[in-house]
Amino acid sequence: MKKYKVGIVGCGQICKVRHAPEYAENPNTELMGFYDMNPDRAKELAKQYHCQAFDSLEALLTAGPDLVSVCSANTDHARSAIAALEHGCDVLCEKPMAVTLADCEAMLEAAHRTGRRLLIGHNQRLTPAHQEARRLIREGAIGKLLTFHTTFGHGGPESWTGVKDPWFFHRGAAVLGAAADLGIHKIDLINYLTDDLIVEGEAKLLTLDKKLPDGSPIQVDDNAIFLLRTQGGALGVAHASWTFYGQEDNSTVLYGTQGILKLYTDPDYSVILEHADGQVEKFAVGKITTNEEQQAGIRSSTGVIDEFVAAVTEKRPSCLDVDQVIHAMRVVLKAAQ
Ligand SMILES: NC(=O)c1ccc[n+]([C@@H]2O[C@H](COP(=O)([O-])OP(=O)(O)OC[C@H]3O[C@@H](n4cnc5c(N)ncnc54)[C@H](O)[C@@H]3O)[C@@H](O)[C@H]2O)c1
């Protein structure tokens, strides 16, 4: 089979620890080039992966990649993804897919109009524990879902990017803080796990602790708490935080009429099913890779790139398709207004 030629836009952390190495390991893809508005970053990766560094998005797209990953700052996602779709590429765009509802809808429209694939990098959907949890919920293990708590918190993007004052802290490049960076992962996850759909949301977004170098508060939220309601009637809370200055928390607990499902609450058992009659089942289905581990070079494939390539090759729907993921974006962006 002919290998797909891959171009990557944005050569920062997520490109380095996830996209570039996972394409390099995929037998059906070949990296052809990188573009970053910081040319040195593109050059460094082009050297490492023996391909070309481009000095503009247009130059990269004109060189004819089949697949494009968008790994740039949040406010650039819509522009780069739409341009790549219009050049006939299939696109994998990092989350949050965009920062305004209009941009999200324009990306969806561009994918439909061009007939190309647009997948969003919601890796949480693919972790073994979340796959197992989805299976258990579908089998009726907890009965009807009534309430849920879901959390994603760590020490903030400055530890992840290694930059003291990252663009994540600035309204111009990020628009939203923890709400869109981490909250989107978990709100989307609830839709996926439950086959239900969050249809109502309200949120409180605050900047509690993070400071810019001049001592003023960062320009976006460092904590967001969402109160959510699903179509099926369940009520839940999602907490997204950049101020968990200890162990990362990536847990979700779902409470149903027949039991409780606990995900990533225990270091050894990533899925714990507590039946209403008191029986407890524990499943060791893998840990979730933390930011600290990824930064230290401890990598485990997220499966996101393999899923993208397989969905394009097999022309089959994917759980990362934009049509599915856009629901959570609509809730987050509306609640965060
Ligand atoms: N799926 C996940 O779990 C996950 C994890 C981390 C980051 N992300 C997402 O990945 C994206 C990148 O995050 P990161 O952590 O790699 O940040 P980063 O700051 O390390 O890298 C971003 C890179 O994009 C470049 N860039 C910014 N705007 C650009 C533009 N207009 N054109 C070209 N290049 C541009 C920057 O120069 C930088 O090199 C973000 O949207 C972030 O939310 C997703």
The ligand as a MOL file (V3000), in Angstrom:
LIG
                    3D

  0  0  0     0  0            999 V3000
M  V30 BEGIN CTAB
M  V30 COUNTS 44 48 0 0 0
M  V30 BEGIN ATOM
M  V30 1 N -5.0770 15.9970 23.2340 0
M  V30 2 C -4.3720 16.3620 24.2800 0
M  V30 3 O -4.3710 15.7160 25.3230 0
M  V30 4 C -3.5180 17.6170 24.1980 0
M  V30 5 C -2.4470 17.7840 25.0870 0
M  V30 6 C -1.6720 18.9430 24.9750 0
M  V30 7 C -1.9720 19.9010 24.0250 0
M  V30 8 N -3.0430 19.7150 23.2010 0 CHG=1
M  V30 9 C -3.4130 20.7660 22.2340 0
M  V30 10 O -2.4050 20.8570 21.2290 0
M  V30 11 C -2.2600 22.2080 20.7840 0
M  V30 12 C -0.7900 22.6110 20.9180 0
M  V30 13 O -0.4330 22.5340 22.2760 0
M  V30 14 P 1.0800 22.3240 22.7460 0
M  V30 15 O 0.9980 21.8420 24.1440 0
M  V30 16 O 1.8180 21.5350 21.7410 0 CHG=-1
M  V30 17 O 1.5790 23.8470 22.7350 0
M  V30 18 P 3.0460 24.3840 22.4090 0
M  V30 19 O 3.0610 25.7950 22.8310 0
M  V30 20 O 4.0880 23.4770 22.9730 0
M  V30 21 O 3.1190 24.2800 20.8340 0
M  V30 22 C 2.3210 25.0400 19.9550 0
M  V30 23 C 3.1430 25.3450 18.7070 0
M  V30 24 O 2.2950 25.9420 17.7220 0
M  V30 25 C 2.9930 27.0320 17.1370 0
M  V30 26 N 1.9720 27.9380 16.6210 0
M  V30 27 C 1.1220 28.7050 17.3400 0
M  V30 28 N 0.3150 29.3960 16.5160 0
M  V30 29 C 0.6730 29.0600 15.2540 0
M  V30 30 C 0.2100 29.4460 13.9710 0
M  V30 31 N -0.7620 30.3480 13.8210 0
M  V30 32 N 0.7850 28.8700 12.8840 0
M  V30 33 C 1.8040 27.9780 13.0400 0
M  V30 34 N 2.2850 27.5870 14.2400 0
M  V30 35 C 1.7260 28.1250 15.3150 0
M  V30 36 C 3.8550 27.5930 18.2380 0
M  V30 37 O 4.9430 28.3440 17.7310 0
M  V30 38 C 4.2850 26.3350 18.9760 0
M  V30 39 O 5.4790 25.8100 18.4630 0
M  V30 40 C -3.2040 23.0320 21.6630 0
M  V30 41 O -4.3810 23.3040 20.9690 0
M  V30 42 C -3.4820 22.1490 22.8560 0
M  V30 43 O -4.7510 22.3610 23.4320 0
M  V30 44 C -3.7930 18.5890 23.2530 0
M  V30 END ATOM
M  V30 BEGIN BOND
M  V30 1 1 1 2
M  V30 2 2 2 3
M  V30 3 1 2 4
M  V30 4 1 4 5
M  V30 5 2 4 44
M  V30 6 2 5 6
M  V30 7 1 6 7
M  V30 8 2 7 8
M  V30 9 1 8 9
M  V30 10 1 8 44
M  V30 11 1 9 10
M  V30 12 1 9 42
M  V30 13 1 10 11
M  V30 14 1 11 12
M  V30 15 1 11 40
M  V30 16 1 12 13
M  V30 17 1 13 14
M  V30 18 2 14 15
M  V30 19 1 14 16
M  V30 20 1 14 17
M  V30 21 1 17 18
M  V30 22 2 18 19
M  V30 23 1 18 20
M  V30 24 1 18 21
M  V30 25 1 21 22
M  V30 26 1 22 23
M  V30 27 1 23 24
M  V30 28 1 23 38
M  V30 29 1 24 25
M  V30 30 1 25 26
M  V30 31 1 25 36
M  V30 32 1 26 27
M  V30 33 1 26 35
M  V30 34 2 27 28
M  V30 35 1 28 29
M  V30 36 1 29 30
M  V30 37 2 29 35
M  V30 38 1 30 31
M  V30 39 2 30 32
M  V30 40 1 32 33
M  V30 41 2 33 34
M  V30 42 1 34 35
M  V30 43 1 36 37
M  V30 44 1 36 38
M  V30 45 1 38 39
M  V30 46 1 40 41
M  V30 47 1 40 42
M  V30 48 1 42 43
M  V30 END BOND
M  V30 END CTAB
M  END
